[in-house]
Amino acid sequence: MKSDAIEIGDALLVIDIQNDFLPGGSLAVSGSEQIIPAINRCIEKFNAIGNPIFLTRDWHPVDHWSFAAQSGPWPAHCVAGTFGAEFSANLLQPEKAQIISKGVRRESEGYSDFEAPDLQARLERAGIRRLFVAGLATDYCVLYTVLDALKLGYQVFLLQDAVRAVNVKPGDGDMALQTMRQIGAQLISSDLIS
């Protein structure tokens, strides 16, 4: 079977498609809105065959350590319960999609989805072996999630056309892609998923 055909034991992990990371948000990622159609096509494919879909989100306290007001590197973003923390209205949210919140404690970095205590448990319960990963941002939450997934023994397919980078420094996104590939993630196009 082709590696990009959805099988039993596959899950889709959609990272942080939240208003604060989209145009007009407090930490907008360039081109972030352009990946939503590709992500929605993947959501439709996984949903149609009943494979698990996880929608992850930053869900920060108002005084999260990463915010500039606490001498952190980022403007305040994705504060729990605010409009900025909501998923994009353009993102499909099937009824069976599971929502994972991360960065919920003040001192919790929240870059990796696996910092959410229940993600790995849910994946194990569902018998997941392979993760198809999309979302924001390539050089932070996507990167750290993929690295943790590989350490935990999951096979990872990164949907290269369905991620975008912050690029605090020019080229950060490309370096993150190279790192993920070198460590074992397979970079594919969302169009190839069947």
Secondary structure, DSSP 4 states (H G I P E B T S, - for coil): --TTS--TTEEEEEE--BGGGSTTSTTPPTTGGGGHHHHHHHHHHHHHHT--EEEEEE-B-TT-TTBGGGT-SB-S--BTTSGGGSBPTTS---TTPEEEEE--STT----SGGGSTTHHHHHHHTT--EEEEEEE-IIIIIHHHHHHHHHTT-EEEEEEEEEE---SSTTHHHHHHHHHHHHTPEEE-GGG--
